[in-house]
């Protein structure tokens, strides 16, 4: 779902969703600056991510579906 779809899905009485910046701890920022995985801090991170391939592979399809389900419920929350 694109950002404009999220805006259209938001109720008029609620706040529109925002694209907030990822907040990292000082240690995570140091690791990211060095190009090291912020999760395991052992291996180099992927070029387009803060995580290495092994840490990215830890997410199962069920975990991703649950995260999407939670985000969808939060976005389309009915009062």
N, C-alpha and C positions, 0 to 999 in steps of 0.2 A: 504494500500500500504506500503510495507516494505521499509526500508532505501535504500537497494540496488536497488529496483525498482525506487526510486526517483532519484538515481544517474544515472541510465540508461536512465531515461526520460529527464534528463537535456540536453540542447543543448550544443554542443561542444564549442560554442563561449561564453557561459555564465558561471557564477560561480556555482559550485556544491552546493546543499543545505547543511546546517550545522545543527547540533543538538545543538543549543545554550541553555545555561542554563537559567532557568526562573529567571528573575530579580524581587526581592521583595524589598519593602520599609523596613525601619528599623522596623516600627510597625508590618508589616506583618511577618518579621523574628522572632520578639519576640512572636507573637501569634503562629506561626508554631512551635517554640521551646517548647511552653507550650502545644501543641496539640489542639489548639483552631482554629476554622474556621476563615480563613483570610478574608472572605467576610462579614459575619454578626457579628463575634466576640462574639457570645452568646453561641454557642453549641460546644461540642467537634468535632474535625474533624475526618473523616474516617481514618482508619489505613493506607491506601495507597493513601491518597489525602490530600490537604490542605483545602478542603471544607467539610462541614457537608453534610449529606444526603439531607436535605431540600434545601440547596443552589445548590447542584448538580442537583436536580430535576427541578430547574428553567429553565434549558436549554430544549427547545422544539426540536422536530425532525427537524423542519424548521430552527431553529437557527443553529443546527449542520450541516444541509445540506448547508446552506449559507456559513458557515465557511469553509467547505470542498470545495465548489465551488470557493471561494476566494483563498484558498491555491492552488487548482489545476490550476487556471488561473495564479497565480503568478509563479508556478513551470514551467508550460508549456508555458509561455509568449513568443509570437512571436514578434520579432523586425521588 
